Structure formats: structure tokens, C-alpha cells
């Protein structure tokens, strides 16, 4: 009986991680000009927030389509790539999630939420050592990062 409860608890923690990351990435995009354009059209801004809302209500296919389209229109926007990575992770496409998150990580500004999302991809791929390495490299980790590290240590 305990393992089933632990699995449900772990699923809840993972859902919380996804929502937290999506929310933080959407806020990080607010008020910041994209390096690919000085003025974004309202259509693009609306699409971004519709994509975030789709993530929030778990309309993952819709969010995937929106963020894939936005990644072409805004290739230098890390929030678009990070959200694309998150939705691809939710859809179980680990390779595409890893690729999108790697693209987001290369773009400024650096964001620890992207590193956390990459660690989740590594964990899902069974690459626990790589996930631990990523989380250890986060400067000033908060309680959620430390909790995730403890969980990963328990699996190795």
C-alpha cells in the first residue's frame, strides 16, 4: 500500500514541478523584449499566453502546436523553447524535450528553471547521475531543488 501512495505523491510532485516551471518561465518573459524583434505583434503575445494557459489546463497537444510555431517565429526566446520542452516532456517525447530545453539553455538569460526541467528529462530517461549533476550545478538551490536531489539520491 505504501508504494502506490508514494507513486501518487511523486506524480503530484511532478505535476507541481511542471506548473511551477511553466508559470515562472511565463513570468520571466513578461516585460522583457525579445532579442529577435524590438516590437512583438499582439498576435505573437496572445499566442504565447494561450500556450501557457494550455499548459496550465493540460491541453498539451494544443500547447505543443503553439510553442512549436512560436519557436520558429521567436527562435531567440528562451521561454518559448523551455515551454516547448516542458510540453514535449508531458507528451512523452523525451528526445524532443531534451532538444528544446538544450536550445533554451543556450539562450540568455540563464534560468535555473530550465536546468531543473532538463534534470526532470534526465530522470525520466533513467539518467539519474546526469540529473544529479545538473541539479548540483545550480547556484543557491532552494528547498525544491534540494528535495529533488534527495529523491534522486534515493534512486541511485
Steps between C-alpha positions, in 0.01 A plus 500: 500500500783744568663475155171590326459806722859594437445477121193725526694741716786501249254567214364794697850636556578465127179681405588774746847530343352534151252766605764690696744498211238608247385779727850626577603490136192693396573766763863520393383587149277783624642846457806380311557580137585212272842521341348395166263796478472836666123503480296182521164482336197453720435176308831354619450622858148357504625169363764481774246550777251262338783244496570559868129472580486177297786364711315603814187304408701212352394553139842370408443437128378857452788641703747292298366639173505857630852488643638317195362781283635766735845337502517573126377858539710574812806275478695710753236492777599252775151497658352367175759222476467412868123475479533292184734270691255470789206417277704244305600344833134478598424333167774244565727612216819506707736556207308805378471630858873465549571682173264790575637543853858489372412782260342700784805449719732647236300822475544789742408564773595192699205353689519228763147387414631378164770300679236348728288403199805339338561302818141374483559384142819323610313336786226375266769360271648312793813717496500563873869592523457765228191641674691519830791672326271763349330575832831517686617771261214733596633789704305563821254212465165545669310239702332347196833441327642345814193277534539386138867420568406289802242313290758435230762381749244254629462354150871444435 
